[in-house]
Amino acid sequence: MASFVRLMPRLINFTYIFFELISLFRLCLFMSGCIVILKLANVPKISQSNMILSNIPVKQLMVKHVIGHEGVSISFSKEGIALNQVAKITQEIEKVIPPSWLYNAVISTKVFEQNGQHKFDECYITGKGFKIFLKSIDDNIILEWIQREKREIFKHKVNGNLRNSISKSLPMPMVHTIMQYMQKAGKSLHNIHNINVEYESSSQKGVMPKISLIDVKYKNGENNVIVQLGKKLYDPMKNYSYDDLVYLNKPVNARVSSSYGWRIHPVLKIKRMHRGIDYAAPLGTPIYASADGIVTRAFVCRGYGNYIELTHPTYNGKITTGYAHLTKLLLNKNQKIKKGELIGYSGNTGMTTAAHLHYEIKVDGKFVNPNSIKTFYKKMKNEELRAVKQHYNAYKCIK
Ligand SMILES: [Zn+2]
């Protein structure tokens, strides 16, 4: 009784009741956790196909058909495969095969059927000159392998000089072509560890195999790949064509009167950074575009006067060239322009002491000394890039 009296004030203490409730709740949580664990432990091992939806029978089906004009994604969706899976399958195929190759190709697909729904498992696609195999692993669709007829890879460990080393195993015309491609792409011929050359062999006698890819590994671990497509050579890792090297032309035929760097400003008479080059071009001298591009700025301001900016997309960013103090604005924003086309005339609009051209270059928005940049690789067209990537991905799959 005495202890009960002593406990009374605590029992009516709300804080105490609150904590009691929490511990009760925790106990409940613990118990339910134990039940879940026990239940999991009782579950028998089930095969992957049964995992889709338990208790509902799963059938494995083989579906075979020919891809028509409608394309590969429609073909798969006609097989009753869910759209998100169709998108993944199509994406994986397009990494290595151009859509045009797929017309008339035969697809053999293995699907799981459950509740009238089809779940993709694996497929073979056999087309003219190629065969590919795709498989579903977890929730991803993986391109397992690709076979391409007549496509062979010469693998060679280089011993000393590249030319001498490959000459022992390849016909001379092929050796010449390899050396020519390496030089055109500006690749070093020294310290090469090994070389892979992918080529299309010809069934006709006396016809030289066509080299389609060169993969070179250097002793320092550097890797360079050259892809040959159409009449051009490409770098499939940096996404440019070695044939798309653009030289920036001098914008005007005049001598340099002030170079890039710190100087005393001719008008303001204070020390200031000169972010371009001045050409002493007399009033009215024609000014020409340094490279193909698009007009991204055409405006008048107090410092620059009449100003034109051209943007030249490169494989890894953009280069802009700026032309200031022009007599008037002849171009409009978003106008396309070709290298060497007239963009205006030398003038003295803006802050100048005499007519001249102020010429500046920015790389990704940052001013650079125009003398430090003479060339750049232009950006590839999307369809060109896709074809190069497909070729390279197919090679990676084969090798
Ligand atoms: Zn200037």
Residues whose N, C-alpha, C, O or C-beta is under 5 A from the ligand:
A	BS01	ZN	G276 I277 D278 H358
